[in-house]
């Protein structure tokens, strides 16, 4: 092991042992929430996995667009965002580009022949991404930390900003320690040559890439702020009262990205789902939501489009602006007023789907927060 690697490992251990989150050899949630299912729910969850008819995959690829043309246009607003699927978003603000949880892998799994498989292709090749100022990795689960993607990005010279301890994975994969920034909660990193600061903030989840390393690395949300814009990225999380402190220190936000998919009441303490995502948005003193963690992998029992439909149902009564662009659409969140339910073109092909093709042109009374496809004035 080189002297640099030894020094990096020693510093990481020192910082880990000093972290208030590290207790009895593992990282912990402030609330005490753990990975386990809620009491009395195990048999019901097992039965749903075996017999539920709600676990639908889309009948065809979802509508998407290549973002390259949008990225080539000059930024004329404080903040621009491109959802690339699941929890991967490219943010543009303060003269910087920041990519969150980049996953290009075909499976969210340690092996290529089993595990949750991508049902939606990502709308742009990894090597076509523009230069980035930072790559955020919230935690080390396979649907958020894609080894091949982060190694390829690091080879381009990108800086990886991640949670405390995750750098051990990255260094083991050959990423130089000088390309890695590890943050404990409430620690910040100012991007060189850009007016952007990234701060790791609390989330309520867990970590581990195999059964032997459970909770040996931290999980985080992130605040990304420039002089003119402020965004919040949840990573994976359950509903936590710590969002009130996040709001007090940094809120309100111009854009909040919260996980809405892969939810179930039995594990509602470690994943939000759409209902709790709106509660979290209110705690963050914000009203503009870009839903993430859906539309790419089927990781739960519910239908793939249920999170989107539930948000459209709830948003009008909660005074929420939903930013729900097609995959790859480059959008200015402040210019979004209503939702184009683009996913219904695919869900209409499935038995028992929520919507129909007609819903795209004739919004129902219940879905007040809908509109025909967004025109170019909403894009940059």
DRENDO-1510 file (C-alpha; in Angstrom, 1 decimal, always signed):
<recs>
REC; n; res; u; v; w
REC; 1; UNK; +0.0; +0.0; +0.0 .
REC; 2; UNK; +1.4; +3.4; -1.0 .
REC; 3; UNK; +2.1; +6.1; +1.6 .
REC; 4; UNK; -0.7; +8.2; +0.3 .
REC; 5; UNK; -3.2; +5.4; +0.5 .
REC; 6; UNK; -2.0; +4.5; +4.0 .
REC; 7; UNK; -2.4; +8.1; +5.1 .
REC; 8; UNK; -5.9; +8.3; +3.6 .
REC; 9; UNK; -7.0; +5.1; +5.3 .
REC; 10; UNK; -5.7; +6.3; +8.7 .
REC; 11; UNK; -7.4; +9.7; +8.3 .
REC; 12; UNK; -10.7; +8.0; +7.3 .
REC; 13; UNK; -10.6; +5.7; +10.4 .
REC; 14; UNK; -9.8; +8.7; +12.7 .
REC; 15; UNK; -12.7; +10.7; +11.3 .
REC; 16; UNK; -15.1; +7.7; +11.5 .
REC; 17; UNK; -14.3; +7.1; +15.1 .
REC; 18; UNK; -14.8; +10.7; +15.9 .
REC; 19; UNK; -18.2; +10.9; +14.1 .
REC; 20; UNK; -21.3; +11.3; +16.4 .
REC; 21; UNK; -23.0; +9.0; +14.0 .
REC; 22; UNK; -20.6; +6.1; +14.6 .
REC; 23; UNK; -21.7; +4.0; +17.6 .
REC; 24; UNK; -20.4; +0.5; +18.6 .
REC; 25; UNK; -18.6; +0.0; +15.4 .
REC; 26; UNK; -21.4; +1.0; +12.9 .
REC; 27; UNK; -23.1; +4.2; +11.7 .
REC; 28; UNK; -26.5; +4.8; +13.1 .
REC; 29; UNK; -29.6; +6.9; +12.5 .
REC; 30; UNK; -30.3; +9.6; +15.0 .
REC; 31; UNK; -33.8; +8.2; +15.6 .
REC; 32; UNK; -32.6; +4.7; +16.1 .
REC; 33; UNK; -34.4; +3.4; +13.0 .
REC; 34; UNK; -32.9; +0.2; +11.6 .
REC; 35; UNK; -33.1; -1.8; +8.4 .
REC; 36; UNK; -35.6; -4.4; +9.9 .
REC; 37; UNK; -39.2; -4.5; +8.9 .
REC; 38; UNK; -41.7; -2.9; +11.2 .
REC; 39; UNK; -43.0; -5.3; +13.9 .
REC; 40; UNK; -45.7; -7.6; +12.7 .
REC; 41; UNK; -45.2; -6.8; +9.0 .
REC; 42; UNK; -42.9; -9.6; +7.8 .
REC; 43; UNK; -45.6; -12.2; +6.9 .
REC; 44; UNK; -47.6; -9.7; +5.1 .
REC; 45; UNK; -44.7; -8.4; +3.1 .
REC; 46; UNK; -43.6; -11.9; +2.2 .
REC; 47; UNK; -47.2; -12.8; +1.0 .
REC; 48; UNK; -47.3; -9.6; -1.2 .
REC; 49; UNK; -43.9; -10.5; -2.8 .
REC; 50; UNK; -45.3; -13.9; -3.7 .
REC; 51; UNK; -48.9; -13.1; -4.7 .
REC; 52; UNK; -49.3; -9.4; -5.3 .
REC; 53; UNK; -50.6; -8.4; -8.8 .
REC; 54; UNK; -49.6; -4.8; -8.3 .
REC; 55; UNK; -45.9; -5.4; -9.0 .
REC; 56; UNK; -46.1; -4.3; -12.7 .
REC; 57; UNK; -43.3; -3.4; -15.0 .
REC; 58; UNK; -43.9; -1.0; -17.9 .
REC; 59; UNK; -45.1; -2.6; -21.1 .
REC; 60; UNK; -42.6; -0.7; -23.3 .
REC; 61; UNK; -39.7; +1.8; -22.8 .
REC; 62; UNK; -40.8; +5.1; -21.3 .
REC; 63; UNK; -40.7; +8.3; -23.3 .
REC; 64; UNK; -37.3; +10.0; -23.1 .
REC; 65; UNK; -35.2; +12.5; -24.9 .
REC; 66; UNK; -31.4; +12.9; -25.4 .
REC; 67; UNK; -30.3; +15.8; -23.3 .
REC; 68; UNK; -27.2; +16.8; -25.3 .
REC; 69; UNK; -28.8; +19.6; -27.2 .
REC; 70; UNK; -30.3; +21.0; -24.0 .
REC; 71; UNK; -26.9; +20.9; -22.3 .
REC; 72; UNK; -25.3; +22.8; -25.2 .
REC; 73; UNK; -27.6; +25.8; -24.7 .
REC; 74; UNK; -26.3; +28.6; -22.5 .
REC; 75; UNK; -27.8; +28.6; -19.0 .
REC; 76; UNK; -30.1; +31.6; -18.7 .
REC; 77; UNK; -31.5; +30.9; -15.2 .
REC; 78; UNK; -30.0; +30.3; -11.8 .
REC; 79; UNK; -30.8; +26.5; -11.8 .
REC; 80; UNK; -31.3; +23.9; -14.5 .
REC; 81; UNK; -32.0; +20.1; -13.9 .
REC; 82; UNK; -32.0; +17.0; -16.0 .
REC; 83; UNK; -33.4; +13.8; -14.6 .
REC; 84; UNK; -31.7; +10.8; -16.1 .
REC; 85; UNK; -33.6; +8.1; -14.3 .
REC; 86; UNK; -33.8; +6.7; -10.8 .
REC; 87; UNK; -31.7; +9.0; -8.5 .
REC; 88; UNK; -29.4; +10.3; -11.3 .
REC; 89; UNK; -29.9; +14.1; -11.9 .
REC; 90; UNK; -27.5; +16.5; -13.5 .
REC; 91; UNK; -27.8; +20.0; -11.9 .
REC; 92; UNK; -26.4; +23.2; -13.4 .
REC; 93; UNK; -26.0; +26.2; -11.1 .
REC; 94; UNK; -23.4; +28.7; -10.1 .
REC; 95; UNK; -21.3; +28.0; -13.1 .
REC; 96; UNK; -21.0; +24.3; -12.1 .
REC; 97; UNK; -22.4; +21.0; -13.2 .
REC; 98; UNK; -23.1; +18.5; -10.4 .
REC; 99; UNK; -24.2; +14.9; -11.1 .
REC; 100; UNK; -26.1; +12.9; -8.4 .
REC; 101; UNK; -25.8; +9.1; -7.7 .
REC; 102; UNK; -24.7; +8.1; -11.2 .
REC; 103; UNK; -26.0; +4.6; -12.1 .
REC; 104; UNK; -25.5; +3.3; -15.7 .
REC; 105; UNK; -25.4; -0.4; -14.7 .
REC; 106; UNK; -27.9; -2.8; -16.2 .
REC; 107; UNK; -28.6; -4.3; -12.7 .
REC; 108; UNK; -28.6; -2.8; -9.2 .
REC; 109; UNK; -26.7; -5.8; -8.0 .
REC; 110; UNK; -23.2; -7.2; -7.2 .
REC; 111; UNK; -23.5; -9.6; -10.1 .
REC; 112; UNK; -24.5; -9.2; -13.7 .
REC; 113; UNK; -26.9; -12.2; -13.9 .
REC; 114; UNK; -29.3; -11.6; -11.0 .
REC; 115; UNK; -30.8; -8.8; -9.0 .
REC; 116; UNK; -33.1; -5.8; -9.9 .
REC; 117; UNK; -32.8; -5.2; -13.6 .
REC; 118; UNK; -33.1; -1.9; -15.3 .
REC; 119; UNK; -36.4; -1.7; -17.3 .
REC; 120; UNK; -35.6; +1.8; -18.7 .
REC; 121; UNK; -32.4; +2.7; -20.6 .
REC; 122; UNK; -30.6; +5.8; -19.5 .
REC; 123; UNK; -31.1; +8.5; -22.1 .
REC; 124; UNK; -27.5; +9.4; -22.7 .
REC; 125; UNK; -24.2; +7.4; -22.8 .
REC; 126; UNK; -21.8; +8.0; -19.9 .
REC; 127; UNK; -19.0; +9.1; -22.2 .
REC; 128; UNK; -21.3; +11.8; -23.7 .
REC; 129; UNK; -21.7; +13.6; -20.4 .
REC; 130; UNK; -20.3; +17.2; -20.4 .
REC; 131; UNK; -17.5; +18.0; -18.0 .
REC; 132; UNK; -18.6; +17.9; -14.4 .
REC; 133; UNK; -17.5; +19.8; -11.3 .
REC; 134; UNK; -18.6; +17.2; -8.9 .
REC; 135; UNK; -20.2; +13.8; -8.7 .
REC; 136; UNK; -22.3; +13.2; -5.6 .
REC; 137; UNK; -22.7; +9.6; -4.2 .
REC; 138; UNK; -25.2; +9.6; -1.3 .
REC; 139; UNK; -24.4; +6.1; +0.0 .
REC; 140; UNK; -23.0; +2.7; -1.1 .
REC; 141; UNK; -26.0; +0.7; -2.2 .
REC; 142; UNK; -25.8; -0.7; -5.7 .
REC; 143; UNK; -28.6; +1.5; -7.1 .
REC; 144; UNK; -26.7; +4.6; -6.0 .
REC; 145; UNK; -23.0; +3.6; -6.2 .
REC; 146; UNK; -22.3; +2.1; -9.6 .
REC; 147; UNK; -18.6; +1.0; -9.6 .
REC; 148; UNK; -18.0; +1.2; -13.3 .
REC; 149; UNK; -19.7; +4.6; -13.6 .
REC; 150; UNK; -17.7; +6.3; -10.8 .
REC; 151; UNK; -14.4; +4.7; -12.0 .
REC; 152; UNK; -15.0; +6.0; -15.5 .
REC; 153; UNK; -15.9; +9.5; -14.2 .
REC; 154; UNK; -12.9; +9.6; -12.0 .
REC; 155; UNK; -10.7; +8.7; -14.9 .
REC; 156; UNK; -12.1; +11.8; -16.7 .
REC; 157; UNK; -10.8; +13.8; -13.7 .
REC; 158; UNK; -14.1; +14.3; -11.9 .
REC; 159; UNK; -14.2; +14.8; -8.2 .
REC; 160; UNK; -16.3; +12.4; -6.2 .
REC; 161; UNK; -18.1; +13.9; -3.2 .
REC; 162; UNK; -19.6; +11.2; -0.9 .
REC; 163; UNK; -20.5; +10.2; +2.6 .
REC; 164; UNK; -17.9; +9.4; +5.3 .
REC; 165; UNK; -16.4; +5.9; +4.7 .
REC; 166; UNK; -17.5; +5.4; +1.1 .
REC; 167; UNK; -14.1; +6.5; -0.1 .
REC; 168; UNK; -12.7; +3.1; +1.0 .
REC; 169; UNK; -14.7; +1.5; -1.8 .
REC; 170; UNK; -13.5; +4.1; -4.3 .
REC; 171; UNK; -9.9; +3.7; -3.3 .
REC; 172; UNK; -10.1; +0.0; -3.5 .
REC; 173; UNK; -11.3; +0.4; -7.1 .
REC; 174; UNK; -8.3; +2.4; -8.0 .
REC; 175; UNK; -9.7; +6.0; -7.7 .
REC; 176; UNK; -6.9; +8.3; -6.3 .
REC; 177; UNK; -7.6; +9.7; -2.9 .
REC; 178; UNK; -7.1; +13.2; -4.2 .
REC; 179; UNK; -10.3; +12.7; -6.4 .
REC; 180; UNK; -12.4; +11.8; -3.3 .
REC; 181; UNK; -14.0; +14.1; -0.8 .
REC; 182; UNK; -15.7; +12.4; +2.1 .
REC; 183; UNK; -18.2; +14.3; +4.3 .
REC; 184; UNK; -19.8; +13.7; +7.6 .
REC; 185; UNK; -23.1; +15.4; +8.2 .
REC; 186; UNK; -23.0; +19.2; +8.3 .
REC; 187; UNK; -19.6; +19.2; +6.7 .
REC; 188; UNK; -19.2; +21.2; +3.5 .
REC; 189; UNK; -17.0; +21.3; +0.4 .
REC; 190; UNK; -16.6; +24.4; -1.9 .
REC; 191; UNK; -16.1; +23.4; -5.5 .
REC; 192; UNK; -12.8; +24.9; -6.9 .
REC; 193; UNK; -13.3; +27.4; -9.7 .
REC; 194; UNK; -17.1; +27.5; -9.2 .
REC; 195; UNK; -19.4; +29.4; -6.9 .
REC; 196; UNK; -21.0; +26.3; -5.4 .
REC; 197; UNK; -20.9; +24.7; -2.0 .
REC; 198; UNK; -22.0; +21.1; -1.2 .
REC; 199; UNK; -23.0; +20.2; +2.3 .
REC; 200; UNK; -23.7; +16.7; +3.6 .
REC; 201; UNK; -26.9; +16.6; +5.6 .
REC; 202; UNK; -28.9; +13.9; +7.5 .
REC; 203; UNK; -30.9; +11.1; +6.0 .
REC; 204; UNK; -32.5; +8.1; +7.6 .
REC; 205; UNK; -31.3; +4.9; +5.9 .
REC; 206; UNK; -28.6; +2.3; +6.1 .
REC; 207; UNK; -25.6; +1.1; +4.0 .
REC; 208; UNK; -23.7; -1.9; +2.9 .
REC; 209; UNK; -22.8; -3.7; -0.3 .
REC; 210; UNK; -22.7; -7.2; +1.2 .
REC; 211; UNK; -23.9; -8.9; +4.4 .
REC; 212; UNK; -20.5; -8.4; +6.0 .
REC; 213; UNK; -20.3; -4.6; +5.8 .
REC; 214; UNK; -23.7; -3.4; +7.0 .
REC; 215; UNK; -23.6; +0.2; +8.2 .
REC; 216; UNK; -19.8; +0.5; +8.0 .
REC; 217; UNK; -20.2; +3.6; +5.8 .
REC; 218; UNK; -22.4; +6.7; +6.2 .
REC; 219; UNK; -25.5; +7.7; +4.2 .
REC; 220; UNK; -26.3; +11.3; +3.5 .
REC; 221; UNK; -28.5; +13.8; +1.8 .
REC; 222; UNK; -26.9; +16.9; +0.2 .
REC; 223; UNK; -27.5; +20.6; +0.0 .
REC; 224; UNK; -26.1; +22.1; -3.2 .
REC; 225; UNK; -26.0; +25.9; -3.2 .
REC; 226; UNK; -24.8; +28.8; -5.3 .
REC; 227; UNK; -25.2; +32.5; -4.8 .
REC; 228; UNK; -28.5; +32.4; -6.7 .
REC; 229; UNK; -29.9; +28.9; -6.2 .
REC; 230; UNK; -30.3; +26.2; -3.6 .
REC; 231; UNK; -31.2; +22.6; -4.2 .
REC; 232; UNK; -31.7; +19.6; -1.8 .
REC; 233; UNK; -31.0; +16.0; -2.8 .
REC; 234; UNK; -32.3; +13.3; -0.5 .
REC; 235; UNK; -30.4; +10.2; -1.5 .
REC; 236; UNK; -32.4; +7.3; +0.2 .
REC; 237; UNK; -34.2; +8.2; +3.3 .
REC; 238; UNK; -37.2; +7.7; +5.6 .
REC; 239; UNK; -39.0; +10.7; +7.1 .
REC; 240; UNK; -36.8; +12.3; +9.7 .
REC; 241; UNK; -37.3; +15.2; +12.0 .
REC; 242; UNK; -33.8; +16.3; +11.1 .
REC; 243; UNK; -35.2; +17.9; +8.0 .
REC; 244; UNK; -36.5; +20.6; +10.3 .
REC; 245; UNK; -32.9; +21.5; +11.1 .
REC; 246; UNK; -31.9; +21.3; +7.4 .
REC; 247; UNK; -34.6; +23.8; +6.7 .
REC; 248; UNK; -33.5; +26.1; +9.5 .
REC; 249; UNK; -29.9; +26.1; +8.3 .
REC; 250; UNK; -30.4; +26.2; +4.5 .
REC; 251; UNK; -34.1; +26.4; +3.5 .
REC; 252; UNK; -36.1; +27.2; +1.6 .
REC; 253; UNK; -34.9; +25.4; -1.5 .
REC; 254; UNK; -35.5; +26.3; -5.2 .
REC; 255; UNK; -35.6; +22.6; -5.9 .
REC; 256; UNK; -36.0; +19.5; -3.7 .
REC; 257; UNK; -35.2; +16.0; -5.0 .
REC; 258; UNK; -36.8; +13.4; -2.9 .
REC; 259; UNK; -37.1; +9.6; -3.3 .
REC; 260; UNK; -40.7; +8.4; -4.0 .
REC; 261; UNK; -40.3; +4.9; -5.3 .
REC; 262; UNK; -39.6; +1.5; -3.7 .
REC; 263; UNK; -41.9; +2.2; -0.7 .
REC; 264; UNK; -44.0; +0.1; +1.6 .
REC; 265; UNK; -45.5; +0.7; +5.0 .
REC; 266; UNK; -43.3; -2.1; +6.4 .
REC; 267; UNK; -40.2; -0.2; +5.6 .
REC; 268; UNK; -41.6; +3.4; +5.8 .
REC; 269; UNK; -38.9; +4.4; +8.3 .
REC; 270; UNK; -36.1; +4.0; +5.7 .
REC; 271; UNK; -37.9; +5.0; +2.5 .
REC; 272; UNK; -40.2; +7.9; +2.0 .
REC; 273; UNK; -42.7; +7.0; -0.7 .
REC; 274; UNK; -44.9; +9.8; -2.2 .
REC; 275; UNK; -47.0; +10.6; +0.8 .
REC; 276; UNK; -44.1; +11.0; +3.1 .
REC; 277; UNK; -42.1; +12.8; +0.4 .
REC; 278; UNK; -44.7; +15.6; +0.5 .
REC; 279; UNK; -44.4; +15.7; +4.3 .
REC; 280; UNK; -40.6; +16.0; +4.0 .
REC; 281; UNK; -41.0; +18.8; +1.4 .
REC; 282; UNK; -43.2; +20.7; +3.9 .
REC; 283; UNK; -40.6; +20.2; +6.6 .
REC; 284; UNK; -37.9; +21.5; +4.3 .
REC; 285; UNK; -40.1; +24.7; +3.9 .
REC; 286; UNK; -40.2; +24.2; +0.1 .
REC; 287; UNK; -42.8; +23.6; -2.6 .
REC; 288; UNK; -41.0; +22.5; -5.7 .
REC; 289; UNK; -40.4; +18.8; -5.9 .
REC; 290; UNK; -38.5; +16.7; -8.5 .
REC; 291; UNK; -39.3; +13.1; -7.6 .
REC; 292; UNK; -36.4; +10.6; -7.8 .
REC; 293; UNK; -35.9; +6.9; -7.2 .
REC; 294; UNK; -38.6; +5.7; -9.6 .
REC; 295; UNK; -39.0; +5.0; -13.3 .
REC; 296; UNK; -35.9; +2.8; -13.8 .
REC; 297; UNK; -35.7; -0.2; -11.5 .
REC; 298; UNK; -38.6; -2.2; -10.0 .
REC; 299; UNK; -37.3; -2.5; -6.4 .
REC; 300; UNK; -40.7; -2.9; -4.6 .
REC; 301; UNK; -44.1; -4.5; -4.6 .
REC; 302; UNK; -46.0; -1.5; -6.0 .
REC; 303; UNK; -46.6; -0.8; -9.7 .
REC; 304; UNK; -43.8; +1.1; -11.4 .
REC; 305; UNK; -46.1; +4.2; -12.0 .
REC; 306; UNK; -47.8; +4.3; -8.6 .
REC; 307; UNK; -45.5; +6.9; -7.1 .
REC; 308; UNK; -46.1; +9.3; -10.0 .
REC; 309; UNK; -49.9; +8.8; -9.9 .
REC; 310; UNK; -50.0; +9.2; -6.2 .
REC; 311; UNK; -48.0; +12.5; -6.4 .
REC; 312; UNK; -50.3; +13.9; -9.1 .
REC; 313; UNK; -53.3; +13.0; -6.9 .
REC; 314; UNK; -51.9; +14.7; -3.7 .
REC; 315; UNK; -50.0; +17.7; -5.1 .
REC; 316; UNK; -52.9; +20.1; -5.7 .
REC; 317; UNK; -54.1; +19.9; -2.1 .
REC; 318; UNK; -50.6; +20.4; -0.8 .
REC; 319; UNK; -49.7; +23.5; -2.8 .
REC; 320; UNK; -46.8; +21.6; -4.4 .
REC; 321; UNK; -45.2; +22.3; -7.8 .
REC; 322; UNK; -44.2; +18.9; -9.3 .
REC; 323; UNK; -41.2; +18.9; -11.7 .
REC; 324; UNK; -41.7; +15.6; -13.5 .
REC; 325; UNK; -40.0; +15.9; -16.9 .
REC; 326; UNK; -39.5; +13.0; -19.2 .
REC; 327; UNK; -36.2; +11.3; -18.8 .
REC; 328; UNK; -33.4; +13.4; -20.4 .
REC; 329; UNK; -35.5; +16.6; -20.6 .
REC; 330; UNK; -33.4; +19.7; -19.6 .
REC; 331; UNK; -35.7; +21.9; -17.5 .
REC; 332; UNK; -35.7; +25.1; -15.5 .
REC; 333; UNK; -37.7; +24.2; -12.4 .
REC; 334; UNK; -39.0; +27.7; -11.8 .
REC; 335; UNK; -40.7; +27.7; -15.2 .
REC; 336; UNK; -42.7; +24.5; -14.5 .
REC; 337; UNK; -46.3; +25.2; -13.6 .
REC; 338; UNK; -48.2; +22.0; -14.3 .
REC; 339; UNK; -47.4; +18.3; -15.0 .
REC; 340; UNK; -47.4; +16.5; -18.3 .
REC; 341; UNK; -48.4; +12.9; -17.3 .
REC; 342; UNK; -46.1; +11.5; -20.0 .
REC; 343; UNK; -45.8; +8.1; -18.3 .
REC; 344; UNK; -49.5; +7.3; -19.1 .
REC; 345; UNK; -48.7; +6.6; -22.7 .
REC; 346; UNK; -47.0; +3.5; -21.5 .
REC; 347; UNK; -49.2; +2.6; -18.4 .
REC; 348; UNK; -52.2; +2.7; -20.7 .
REC; 349; UNK; -50.9; -0.3; -22.5 .
REC; 350; UNK; -51.1; -2.4; -19.2 .
REC; 351; UNK; -54.1; -4.1; -17.7 .
REC; 352; UNK; -55.4; -2.2; -14.7 .
REC; 353; UNK; -53.3; +0.9; -15.4 .
REC; 354; UNK; -54.1; +4.2; -13.7 .
REC; 355; UNK; -54.4; +6.3; -16.8 .
REC; 356; UNK; -55.2; +6.1; -20.5 .
REC; 357; UNK; -53.9; +7.7; -23.6 .
REC; 358; UNK; -56.8; +10.1; -23.6 .
REC; 359; UNK; -55.6; +11.4; -20.2 .
REC; 360; UNK; -52.7; +13.1; -21.9 .
REC; 361; UNK; -54.9; +15.4; -23.9 .
REC; 362; UNK; -58.0; +15.5; -21.7 .
REC; 363; UNK; -56.9; +15.9; -18.0 .
REC; 364; UNK; -59.4; +14.5; -15.5 .
REC; 365; UNK; -61.0; +16.7; -12.8 .
REC; 366; UNK; -59.1; +14.7; -10.1 .
REC; 367; UNK; -55.7; +15.3; -11.6 .
REC; 368; UNK; -55.7; +19.1; -11.4 .
REC; 369; UNK; -51.9; +19.3; -11.6 .
REC; 370; UNK; -51.8; +18.0; -15.2 .
REC; 371; UNK; -51.4; +19.6; -18.6 .
REC; 372; UNK; -50.6; +18.7; -22.2 .
REC; 373; UNK; -46.9; +18.1; -23.0 .
REC; 374; UNK; -44.7; +20.9; -21.8 .
REC; 375; UNK; -43.7; +23.3; -24.5 .
REC; 376; UNK; -40.2; +24.7; -25.2 .
REC; 377; UNK; -40.9; +27.7; -22.9 .
REC; 378; UNK; -40.5; +25.4; -19.9 .
REC; 379; UNK; -37.1; +24.2; -21.1 .
REC; 380; UNK; -33.8; +26.0; -21.4 .
</recs>
